[in-house]
Amino acid sequence: MTSTSRSAGADELLRRFAAALRASQLYSKGHPLITRNLAALVSAVASLHEQEASTVIGVVGEKIIVDDAPSRADGLTGLVRRLKQIGIERITIDRGVTADELQTLVDAVCTLEPRRESEPPSFPTLEHVRVGQITAGETGGTDIATFKRLYTEAVSIAQTLWASASTESKPDATAARSMIDGLAHAVSQNRSALLALATLKDYDDYTFTHMVNVSILTMGQARSLGVEGALLREFGMAALMHDIGKVRTPLEILNKPDKLTDDEFVIMKRHVVDGAEILRATPDMPVLAPVIAFEHHLRLDGTGYPDRVKRASLNLGTTLCSIADVYDAMRSQRAYQDAFPTDRILAVLKRSDGQQFDQNLVRRFVQLIGIYPVGNLVRLDTGETAVVVTVYAPDPHKPQVKVVIDRSGCRVDDPYLTNLWEGDREQSQPTSVVAPIDPAAVGIDPLRLL
């Protein structure tokens, strides 16, 4: 399906949804117009599901979007107003949805009571339909408190997925999909804010924050390559599950604070096979998930593991996940490892003359994350302290920053932006970052300054 035909199909879906809603509001149950409009809605959904496993309808401000693309359809004002009134900002409809489920969706939108802002949306439980809230109000908006809440909830759900995989040998795919829906929308609406959280996380619960961070970083890379909609969510879901095989790794090995012995490392390497087996046996898991679980420690030059497995080429999802996995593992401070600075991590990604990782994708990752990622607190060459606000892709060493402490060490009452790539040392303007700074050492929360 081309982007034009997909857009036309999305507009048709919204028109049919709005028409079904109007019919249900105007006529009693069983009226022929209700039946006719429901049939048209079922047909519109089925048409989109011929190419995509799921479809997401979202309300962003006064706009309505389908799979991250704004709709051009007319006559949707009533639909937008009603969804906002009852607190539903996102509706995910999965392939396999039935006419009865779509009728329940329409009935719920018609009859739910208006929601107070502090209350979560109330909605009947359906197998193929999920509702929720989008993480940012307007496209490109930056409500960091909302992003923090989304991130915290995602880590909590990751813990639940790990527990279900441990006890039932199957992670809860429904909970995972709901979480990925929200993260994918956030990546599409404000990638920088969510990536800032992924690169500035606390070091508690490493296993679960690592799952979420690798998912976010993989989707961030994929989105920068033009991946969107259902495929973006598949990348995110597969990356979230990349290490799920470790639920079968003995805890004394998984949590060992020292370097693993050769025998212990043999056991640790088994998690890629275990992960693929678990995900292949999990219903509603994307086909890509067991592939990435199995391949994410393979390298282009044939090194890595599983042992004696070599691919002529690696899946794009595998490569993006591998880059995200190495980056997040190295930048995380744990009992047996201090966090590495980004330039050291990038050197690892470029080692072996660039034969282990696709260097085009590594370069794009650097342009996305920067040498000093968004949200990092840094000291400038002028002695000022600033928070990184925007990565400058042509030169990732020279981001846009917001100065918060002046050269004399005093807090700036009105923090101001400056572009390091435009700085002029002869005019005493900052031109580069000298070093990152621990925010706790100066009592600053850099995320609040974004």
Buried (B, 14 or more C-beta within 10 A) or exposed (E): EEEEEBBBBBBBBBBBBBBBBBBBEEBEEEEEBBBEBBBBBBEBBEBBBEBBBBBBBBBBEEEBBBBBBBBEBEEBEEBBEBBBEBBBBBBBBBBEBEEEBBBBBBBBBBEBEEBEEEEEBEBEEBEBBBBBBBBBBEBEBBBBEBBEEBBEBBBEBBBBBBEBBEEEBBBBBBBBBBBBBBBBBBBBBBBBBBBBBBBBBEEEBBBBBBBBBBBBBBBBBBBBBEBBBBBBBBBBBBBBBBBBBBBBBEEEBBEBEEEBEEEBEEBBBBBBBBBBBBBBEBEBBBEBBBBBBBBBBBBBEEEBBBEEBEEEEBBBBBBBBBBBBBBBBBBBEEEEEEBBBBEEBBEBBBEEEBBBBBBEBBBBBBBBBBBBBBBBBBBBBBEBBBBBBBBBBEBBBBBBBBBBBBEEEEEBEEBEEBBBEEBEEEEEBBBBBEEBBEBEEBEBBBBEBB
